[in-house]
Amino acid sequence: MDNKKQTLIIITGIPGSGKSTIAKRLRDGEIEEFEYLNPNNTEILSSDECRKQLLGDEKDQSDNKRVFDFLKMKMIGFIKTGYNVIIDATNINMKERRGYLDLVKRYDLRRVAYVVNEPFDRCVERAAKREERPLPKEILSKIMSRFQCPQPFEGLEVVFHNKQITEDDVKKSYALSFSYVEAVQSEMFENMYAHMNVPQDNPYHRYTINEHCERTARTFNKDDENLWLATRLHDVGKIFTRTYDENGVAHYYGHDNVGAYYVCSHIPEIFFNKNKRDILFTIFLINYHMLPFSIKEEKTEKKYKELFGEEWYNKLLLLHKADKENC
């Protein structure tokens, strides 16, 4: 890969994750893999700044279409003149990111999704303390419930801000040891499983969240570690999304996306010494495990099979089948 190639970086992250600070560090060449960027060849385009220019107030959400049309027009202008461009916005799902990618198909660019995968609680704390535009937890929860982790099948190179720890990292570090990393990972899983050990309060599920995930994961051999891990964690998002209707029945709207964000934001603790493809595949399965319920027609099946690739699509169907059989 030519790391000096003209670059479009689409930052992805929820409010309070530090996107704007990281955008400036990227522009200034302070982040590994992007040292070739500098303020003379790189422009940051912020949705908040565009909102302020057009509507007079970055908090004004009354005409987001106009704001993002303006941002995309500026993006094309800078790309035409040879600039690298960093898009500083939430860019939280595939549809939003496609809005930029469709406009730059004819340009020879390095296309990057830079995922600012900060834990949700940390984002909530930061967003509440903002001087200019504090945001409540409810808004962040709503945004997180739409999260789709960027994937290579979108036509993007995916870079995580908080990366997995590797064996080389441990060997080179005075502060890390293999026993410490294993202890952190073990504590992380024990904590997750404990929080998942609650009844689902739903007529479609007789087991606790944890029992359901454990039974579903038993369908697969641990030799297929990515599929097994995704299955073991596929409903972790239910911990954070439980609501009750007037009949006392629990619902878990958006738990697939929330679960994917949770796992994505704990990459250092969960994915010791894993390669990026395995991490992305595991997150993909969690993110899209509810999708097969909505696939009713052959043309829809064909669309997703072409988008995801046959291998990933077929693994998704295996998880879906095991999920239904172990309710």
C-alpha positions as a LaTeX table, in Angstrom:
\begin{tabular}{lrrr}
\hline
Residue & $x$ (\AA) & $y$ (\AA) & $z$ (\AA) \\
\hline
Met1 & 0.00 & 0.00 & 0.00 \\
Asp2 & 1.25 & 3.49 & $-0.88$ \\
Asn3 & 0.86 & 5.35 & 2.40 \\
Lys4 & 1.51 & 8.68 & 0.65 \\
Lys5 & $-1.46$ & 8.25 & $-1.66$ \\
Gln6 & $-4.13$ & 10.95 & $-1.55$ \\
Thr7 & $-6.39$ & 9.93 & 1.30 \\
Leu8 & $-10.01$ & 10.26 & 2.40 \\
Ile9 & $-10.48$ & 9.46 & 6.09 \\
Ile10 & $-14.03$ & 8.95 & 7.33 \\
Ile11 & $-13.96$ & 9.14 & 11.11 \\
Thr12 & $-16.54$ & 6.92 & 12.81 \\
Gly13 & $-17.51$ & 7.33 & 16.46 \\
Ile14 & $-20.20$ & 8.45 & 18.86 \\
Pro15 & $-20.25$ & 11.92 & 20.47 \\
Gly16 & $-17.77$ & 12.28 & 23.31 \\
Ser17 & $-15.35$ & 9.75 & 21.84 \\
Gly18 & $-12.78$ & 12.42 & 20.99 \\
Lys19 & $-13.30$ & 12.47 & 17.21 \\
Ser20 & $-12.39$ & 16.14 & 16.71 \\
Thr21 & $-9.20$ & 15.88 & 18.77 \\
Ile22 & $-8.18$ & 12.77 & 16.84 \\
Ala23 & $-9.02$ & 14.47 & 13.52 \\
Lys24 & $-6.49$ & 17.19 & 14.36 \\
Arg25 & $-3.87$ & 14.63 & 15.37 \\
Leu26 & $-4.43$ & 12.79 & 12.09 \\
Arg27 & $-4.11$ & 16.03 & 10.10 \\
Asp28 & $-0.88$ & 16.87 & 11.93 \\
Gly29 & 0.69 & 13.48 & 11.15 \\
Glu30 & 0.81 & 12.44 & 14.80 \\
Ile31 & $-0.85$ & 9.03 & 14.38 \\
Glu32 & 0.90 & 5.92 & 13.12 \\
Glu33 & 0.12 & 5.02 & 9.49 \\
Phe34 & $-0.76$ & 8.65 & 8.75 \\
Glu35 & 2.55 & 10.46 & 9.33 \\
Tyr36 & 2.49 & 11.75 & 5.74 \\
Leu37 & $-0.45$ & 14.04 & 6.53 \\
Asn38 & 0.15 & 17.65 & 7.56 \\
Pro39 & $-1.84$ & 20.91 & 7.73 \\
Asn40 & $-0.52$ & 21.96 & 4.30 \\
Asn41 & $-1.92$ & 18.95 & 2.47 \\
Thr42 & $-4.90$ & 17.92 & 4.59 \\
Glu43 & $-8.28$ & 19.49 & 5.34 \\
Ile44 & $-10.65$ & 18.59 & 8.18 \\
Leu45 & $-14.33$ & 18.92 & 7.29 \\
Ser46 & $-16.50$ & 18.95 & 10.39 \\
Ser47 & $-20.28$ & 18.58 & 10.32 \\
Asp48 & $-20.48$ & 20.87 & 13.37 \\
Glu49 & $-18.48$ & 23.57 & 11.60 \\
Cys50 & $-20.62$ & 23.26 & 8.47 \\
Arg51 & $-23.74$ & 23.54 & 10.63 \\
Lys52 & $-22.34$ & 26.67 & 12.23 \\
Gln53 & $-21.50$ & 28.22 & 8.83 \\
Leu54 & $-24.90$ & 27.48 & 7.30 \\
Leu55 & $-27.30$ & 27.74 & 10.24 \\
Gly56 & $-25.38$ & 29.95 & 12.65 \\
Asp57 & $-25.30$ & 27.37 & 15.43 \\
Glu58 & $-23.57$ & 23.99 & 15.58 \\
Lys59 & $-26.40$ & 22.73 & 17.79 \\
Asp60 & $-29.04$ & 23.41 & 15.12 \\
Gln61 & $-30.28$ & 20.05 & 13.77 \\
Ser62 & $-33.12$ & 21.53 & 11.70 \\
Asp63 & $-31.60$ & 21.00 & 8.23 \\
Asn64 & $-29.08$ & 18.18 & 8.33 \\
Lys65 & $-29.53$ & 17.35 & 4.64 \\
Arg66 & $-28.39$ & 20.83 & 3.67 \\
Val67 & $-25.48$ & 20.62 & 6.11 \\
Phe68 & $-24.18$ & 17.32 & 4.76 \\
Asp69 & $-24.74$ & 18.30 & 1.11 \\
Phe70 & $-22.56$ & 21.35 & 1.84 \\
Leu71 & $-19.92$ & 19.19 & 3.55 \\
Lys72 & $-19.83$ & 16.76 & 0.61 \\
Met73 & $-19.52$ & 19.64 & $-1.88$ \\
Lys74 & $-16.50$ & 20.93 & 0.05 \\
Met75 & $-15.04$ & 17.42 & 0.19 \\
Ile76 & $-15.14$ & 17.06 & $-3.60$ \\
Gly77 & $-13.61$ & 20.52 & $-4.02$ \\
Phe78 & $-10.62$ & 19.68 & $-1.83$ \\
Ile79 & $-10.15$ & 16.23 & $-3.39$ \\
Lys80 & $-10.15$ & 17.76 & $-6.88$ \\
Thr81 & $-7.30$ & 20.05 & $-5.85$ \\
Gly82 & $-5.22$ & 17.17 & $-4.46$ \\
Tyr83 & $-5.88$ & 17.57 & $-0.74$ \\
Asn84 & $-6.29$ & 14.75 & 1.73 \\
Val85 & $-9.66$ & 15.05 & 3.48 \\
Ile86 & $-10.75$ & 14.03 & 6.98 \\
Ile87 & $-14.51$ & 13.85 & 7.60 \\
Asp88 & $-15.21$ & 14.68 & 11.26 \\
Ala89 & $-18.75$ & 13.44 & 11.96 \\
Thr90 & $-20.33$ & 10.39 & 13.60 \\
Asn91 & $-20.61$ & 8.47 & 10.28 \\
Ile92 & $-22.19$ & 5.79 & 12.40 \\
Asn93 & $-23.55$ & 3.40 & 9.79 \\
Met94 & $-22.91$ & 2.06 & 6.31 \\
Lys95 & $-25.50$ & 4.30 & 4.64 \\
Glu96 & $-23.91$ & 7.47 & 6.00 \\
Arg97 & $-20.43$ & 6.40 & 4.89 \\
Arg98 & $-21.69$ & 5.36 & 1.46 \\
Gly99 & $-22.85$ & 8.95 & 0.95 \\
Tyr100 & $-19.19$ & 10.01 & 0.73 \\
Leu101 & $-17.83$ & 6.95 & $-1.04$ \\
Asp102 & $-20.34$ & 7.13 & $-3.89$ \\
Leu103 & $-19.11$ & 10.64 & $-4.70$ \\
Val104 & $-15.42$ & 9.72 & $-4.92$ \\
Lys105 & $-15.57$ & 6.54 & $-6.99$ \\
Arg106 & $-13.70$ & 8.14 & $-9.90$ \\
Tyr107 & $-10.78$ & 9.34 & $-7.78$ \\
Asp108 & $-7.71$ & 7.23 & $-7.01$ \\
Leu109 & $-7.76$ & 7.50 & $-3.21$ \\
Arg110 & $-6.80$ & 5.64 & $-0.11$ \\
Arg111 & $-10.22$ & 5.27 & 1.53 \\
Val112 & $-10.04$ & 4.81 & 5.30 \\
Ala113 & $-12.61$ & 4.43 & 8.05 \\
Tyr114 & $-10.89$ & 5.51 & 11.26 \\
Val115 & $-12.95$ & 4.05 & 14.12 \\
Val116 & $-12.74$ & 5.96 & 17.41 \\
Asn117 & $-13.79$ & 3.00 & 19.54 \\
Glu118 & $-13.96$ & 4.52 & 23.01 \\
Pro119 & $-16.04$ & 2.74 & 25.71 \\
Phe120 & $-19.58$ & 4.08 & 25.96 \\
Asp121 & $-19.39$ & 5.20 & 29.62 \\
Arg122 & $-16.31$ & 7.29 & 28.87 \\
Cys123 & $-18.10$ & 8.96 & 25.96 \\
Val124 & $-21.14$ & 9.70 & 28.16 \\
Glu125 & $-18.93$ & 11.35 & 30.76 \\
Arg126 & $-17.12$ & 13.51 & 28.22 \\
Ala127 & $-20.27$ & 14.48 & 26.32 \\
Ala128 & $-21.98$ & 15.64 & 29.53 \\
Lys129 & $-19.02$ & 17.90 & 30.38 \\
Arg130 & $-18.87$ & 19.69 & 27.03 \\
Glu131 & $-19.02$ & 23.46 & 27.40 \\
Glu132 & $-20.40$ & 24.18 & 23.93 \\
Arg133 & $-22.85$ & 21.35 & 23.37 \\
Pro134 & $-23.37$ & 18.92 & 26.27 \\
Leu135 & $-25.32$ & 15.81 & 25.34 \\
Pro136 & $-27.30$ & 13.48 & 27.63 \\
Lys137 & $-26.77$ & 9.74 & 27.80 \\
Glu138 & $-30.10$ & 9.12 & 26.02 \\
Ile139 & $-28.85$ & 10.81 & 22.84 \\
Leu140 & $-25.64$ & 8.80 & 22.83 \\
Ser141 & $-27.61$ & 5.58 & 23.39 \\
Lys142 & $-29.80$ & 6.37 & 20.40 \\
Ile143 & $-26.76$ & 6.98 & 18.20 \\
Met144 & $-25.02$ & 3.83 & 19.44 \\
Ser145 & $-28.12$ & 1.78 & 18.61 \\
Arg146 & $-27.50$ & 2.59 & 14.92 \\
Phe147 & $-23.81$ & 1.62 & 14.95 \\
Gln148 & $-22.53$ & $-0.51$ & 12.10 \\
Cys149 & $-18.82$ & $-1.13$ & 12.32 \\
Pro150 & $-17.04$ & $-0.14$ & 9.08 \\
Gln151 & $-16.06$ & $-3.19$ & 7.06 \\
Pro152 & $-13.80$ & $-3.88$ & 4.06 \\
Phe153 & $-16.83$ & $-4.88$ & 1.97 \\
Glu154 & $-17.84$ & $-1.20$ & 2.04 \\
Gly155 & $-14.69$ & $-0.41$ & 0.07 \\
Leu156 & $-12.82$ & 0.86 & 3.13 \\
Glu157 & $-9.57$ & 0.18 & 4.88 \\
Val158 & $-10.55$ & $-0.02$ & 8.56 \\
Val159 & $-8.27$ & 1.36 & 11.29 \\
Phe160 & $-9.19$ & 1.14 & 14.97 \\
His161 & $-7.95$ & 3.86 & 17.31 \\
Asn162 & $-7.79$ & 1.40 & 20.24 \\
Lys163 & $-6.10$ & $-1.63$ & 18.74 \\
Gln164 & $-5.62$ & $-5.22$ & 19.84 \\
Ile165 & $-2.60$ & $-6.04$ & 22.00 \\
Thr166 & $-0.12$ & $-8.35$ & 20.26 \\
Glu167 & 2.60 & $-10.68$ & 21.50 \\
Asp168 & 5.16 & $-8.19$ & 20.20 \\
Asp169 & 3.54 & $-5.43$ & 22.26 \\
Val170 & 3.94 & $-7.53$ & 25.40 \\
Lys171 & 7.54 & $-8.48$ & 24.61 \\
Lys172 & 8.53 & $-4.85$ & 23.99 \\
Ser173 & 6.74 & $-3.40$ & 27.03 \\
Tyr174 & 8.03 & $-3.04$ & 30.58 \\
Ala175 & 4.46 & $-2.52$ & 31.84 \\
Leu176 & 2.84 & $-5.57$ & 30.22 \\
Ser177 & 3.22 & $-9.28$ & 30.80 \\
Phe178 & 1.39 & $-12.27$ & 29.33 \\
Ser179 & $-0.05$ & $-13.13$ & 32.74 \\
Tyr180 & $-1.35$ & $-9.57$ & 33.17 \\
Val181 & $-2.99$ & $-9.56$ & 29.73 \\
Glu182 & $-4.58$ & $-12.95$ & 30.38 \\
Ala183 & $-5.88$ & $-11.75$ & 33.77 \\
Val184 & $-7.44$ & $-8.63$ & 32.20 \\
Gln185 & $-9.04$ & $-10.73$ & 29.46 \\
Ser186 & $-10.36$ & $-13.27$ & 31.96 \\
Glu187 & $-11.83$ & $-10.53$ & 34.17 \\
Met188 & $-13.44$ & $-8.92$ & 31.12 \\
Phe189 & $-15.24$ & $-12.14$ & 30.12 \\
Glu190 & $-16.27$ & $-12.99$ & 33.68 \\
Asn191 & $-17.77$ & $-9.52$ & 34.07 \\
Met192 & $-19.67$ & $-9.80$ & 30.78 \\
Tyr193 & $-21.04$ & $-13.24$ & 31.56 \\
Ala194 & $-22.14$ & $-12.13$ & 35.04 \\
His195 & $-24.09$ & $-9.18$ & 33.60 \\
Met196 & $-25.62$ & $-11.48$ & 30.97 \\
Asn197 & $-26.85$ & $-13.93$ & 33.60 \\
Val198 & $-30.34$ & $-12.42$ & 33.80 \\
Pro199 & $-33.72$ & $-13.69$ & 32.56 \\
Gln200 & $-34.87$ & $-12.31$ & 29.23 \\
Asp201 & $-38.49$ & $-11.73$ & 30.33 \\
Asn202 & $-39.65$ & $-12.51$ & 26.85 \\
Pro203 & $-41.97$ & $-15.32$ & 25.64 \\
Tyr204 & $-39.54$ & $-16.21$ & 22.87 \\
His205 & $-36.67$ & $-16.99$ & 25.26 \\
Arg206 & $-36.68$ & $-19.48$ & 28.13 \\
Tyr207 & $-33.00$ & $-19.11$ & 29.05 \\
Thr208 & $-31.03$ & $-16.23$ & 30.55 \\
Ile209 & $-29.03$ & $-14.14$ & 28.08 \\
Asn210 & $-25.87$ & $-15.91$ & 29.16 \\
Glu211 & $-27.38$ & $-19.41$ & 29.00 \\
His212 & $-28.78$ & $-18.71$ & 25.55 \\
Cys213 & $-25.42$ & $-17.49$ & 24.22 \\
Glu214 & $-23.56$ & $-20.36$ & 25.83 \\
Arg215 & $-25.93$ & $-23.00$ & 24.43 \\
Thr216 & $-25.85$ & $-21.38$ & 20.98 \\
Ala217 & $-22.04$ & $-21.31$ & 20.98 \\
Arg218 & $-21.92$ & $-25.04$ & 21.77 \\
Thr219 & $-23.23$ & $-25.61$ & 18.25 \\
Phe220 & $-19.80$ & $-24.73$ & 16.91 \\
Asn221 & $-16.38$ & $-26.26$ & 17.33 \\
Lys222 & $-13.89$ & $-23.94$ & 19.02 \\
Asp223 & $-11.58$ & $-24.60$ & 16.08 \\
Asp224 & $-13.68$ & $-21.97$ & 14.31 \\
Glu225 & $-12.78$ & $-19.54$ & 17.04 \\
Asn226 & $-14.19$ & $-16.40$ & 15.43 \\
Leu227 & $-17.62$ & $-17.92$ & 14.82 \\
Trp228 & $-17.63$ & $-19.43$ & 18.31 \\
Leu229 & $-16.68$ & $-16.13$ & 19.98 \\
Ala230 & $-19.21$ & $-14.11$ & 17.98 \\
Thr231 & $-21.92$ & $-16.59$ & 18.92 \\
Arg232 & $-20.89$ & $-16.55$ & 22.57 \\
Leu233 & $-21.22$ & $-12.74$ & 22.61 \\
His234 & $-23.92$ & $-12.15$ & 20.00 \\
Asp235 & $-26.54$ & $-10.95$ & 22.53 \\
Val236 & $-24.24$ & $-8.98$ & 24.84 \\
Gly237 & $-26.02$ & $-5.81$ & 23.68 \\
Lys238 & $-29.17$ & $-6.94$ & 25.47 \\
Ile239 & $-27.56$ & $-5.92$ & 28.76 \\
Phe240 & $-27.84$ & $-2.29$ & 27.69 \\
Thr241 & $-31.06$ & $-2.17$ & 25.67 \\
Arg242 & $-33.77$ & $-3.79$ & 27.80 \\
Thr243 & $-37.11$ & $-1.98$ & 27.81 \\
Tyr244 & $-40.56$ & $-3.21$ & 28.88 \\
Asp245 & $-43.92$ & $-2.77$ & 27.21 \\
Glu246 & $-47.24$ & $-2.30$ & 29.00 \\
Asn247 & $-47.58$ & $-6.07$ & 29.41 \\
Gly248 & $-44.25$ & $-6.44$ & 31.18 \\
Val249 & $-42.59$ & $-8.06$ & 28.17 \\
Ala250 & $-38.94$ & $-7.14$ & 27.63 \\
His251 & $-37.68$ & $-5.87$ & 24.26 \\
Tyr252 & $-34.11$ & $-5.30$ & 23.12 \\
Tyr253 & $-34.30$ & $-2.87$ & 20.21 \\
Gly254 & $-30.94$ & $-2.29$ & 18.54 \\
His255 & $-29.14$ & $-4.83$ & 20.73 \\
Asp256 & $-27.23$ & $-6.17$ & 17.69 \\
Asn257 & $-25.69$ & $-2.77$ & 16.95 \\
Val258 & $-25.11$ & $-1.94$ & 20.61 \\
Gly259 & $-23.44$ & $-5.32$ & 21.13 \\
Ala260 & $-21.18$ & $-4.70$ & 18.16 \\
Tyr261 & $-20.20$ & $-1.31$ & 19.57 \\
Tyr262 & $-19.51$ & $-2.80$ & 23.00 \\
Val263 & $-17.20$ & $-5.46$ & 21.55 \\
Cys264 & $-15.58$ & $-2.93$ & 19.20 \\
Ser265 & $-14.88$ & $-0.58$ & 22.11 \\
His266 & $-13.18$ & $-3.37$ & 24.10 \\
Ile267 & $-10.86$ & $-4.68$ & 21.39 \\
Pro268 & $-7.73$ & $-4.45$ & 23.61 \\
Glu269 & $-9.35$ & $-6.60$ & 26.32 \\
Ile270 & $-11.13$ & $-9.15$ & 24.09 \\
Phe271 & $-8.89$ & $-9.76$ & 21.08 \\
Phe272 & $-5.39$ & $-10.49$ & 22.34 \\
Asn273 & $-3.02$ & $-11.21$ & 19.43 \\
Lys274 & $-5.84$ & $-11.46$ & 16.87 \\
Asn275 & $-5.44$ & $-10.15$ & 13.34 \\
Lys276 & $-7.69$ & $-7.36$ & 12.12 \\
Arg277 & $-9.66$ & $-9.55$ & 9.71 \\
Asp278 & $-10.67$ & $-11.91$ & 12.53 \\
Ile279 & $-11.70$ & $-8.97$ & 14.71 \\
Leu280 & $-13.77$ & $-7.42$ & 11.93 \\
Phe281 & $-15.42$ & $-10.75$ & 11.13 \\
Thr282 & $-16.38$ & $-11.35$ & 14.77 \\
Ile283 & $-17.85$ & $-7.84$ & 15.06 \\
Phe284 & $-19.64$ & $-8.30$ & 11.72 \\
Leu285 & $-21.44$ & $-11.42$ & 12.96 \\
Ile286 & $-22.62$ & $-9.66$ & 16.12 \\
Asn287 & $-23.60$ & $-6.54$ & 14.18 \\
Tyr288 & $-25.70$ & $-8.35$ & 11.57 \\
His289 & $-26.98$ & $-11.42$ & 13.43 \\
Met290 & $-30.57$ & $-10.13$ & 13.34 \\
Leu291 & $-30.48$ & $-9.37$ & 9.60 \\
Pro292 & $-31.52$ & $-12.86$ & 8.36 \\
Phe293 & $-34.89$ & $-12.43$ & 10.10 \\
Ser294 & $-35.69$ & $-9.69$ & 7.57 \\
Ile295 & $-34.50$ & $-11.53$ & 4.43 \\
Lys296 & $-37.68$ & $-12.81$ & 2.81 \\
Glu297 & $-36.93$ & $-12.65$ & $-0.93$ \\
Glu298 & $-34.30$ & $-14.22$ & $-3.15$ \\
Lys299 & $-33.19$ & $-10.84$ & $-4.55$ \\
Thr300 & $-32.56$ & $-9.58$ & $-1.01$ \\
Glu301 & $-30.53$ & $-12.67$ & $-0.20$ \\
Lys302 & $-28.53$ & $-12.18$ & $-3.39$ \\
Lys303 & $-27.87$ & $-8.54$ & $-2.51$ \\
Tyr304 & $-26.38$ & $-9.34$ & 0.88 \\
Lys305 & $-24.46$ & $-12.34$ & $-0.37$ \\
Glu306 & $-22.81$ & $-10.12$ & $-2.97$ \\
Leu307 & $-22.17$ & $-7.35$ & $-0.44$ \\
Phe308 & $-20.74$ & $-9.48$ & 2.37 \\
Gly309 & $-19.15$ & $-12.19$ & 0.25 \\
Glu310 & $-20.31$ & $-15.79$ & 0.25 \\
Glu311 & $-18.08$ & $-16.96$ & 3.13 \\
Trp312 & $-19.18$ & $-14.29$ & 5.59 \\
Tyr313 & $-22.83$ & $-14.54$ & 4.50 \\
Asn314 & $-22.91$ & $-18.30$ & 5.00 \\
Lys315 & $-21.31$ & $-18.02$ & 8.45 \\
Leu316 & $-23.94$ & $-15.42$ & 9.35 \\
Leu317 & $-26.66$ & $-17.90$ & 8.38 \\
Leu318 & $-25.03$ & $-20.59$ & 10.54 \\
Leu319 & $-25.15$ & $-18.28$ & 13.55 \\
His320 & $-28.75$ & $-17.36$ & 12.75 \\
Lys321 & $-29.80$ & $-21.03$ & 12.58 \\
Ala322 & $-28.10$ & $-21.85$ & 15.90 \\
Asp323 & $-29.60$ & $-18.71$ & 17.48 \\
Lys324 & $-33.15$ & $-19.78$ & 16.58 \\
Glu325 & $-32.63$ & $-23.37$ & 17.71 \\
Asn326 & $-31.45$ & $-22.42$ & 21.20 \\
Cys327 & $-34.04$ & $-19.92$ & 22.41 \\
\hline
\end{tabular}
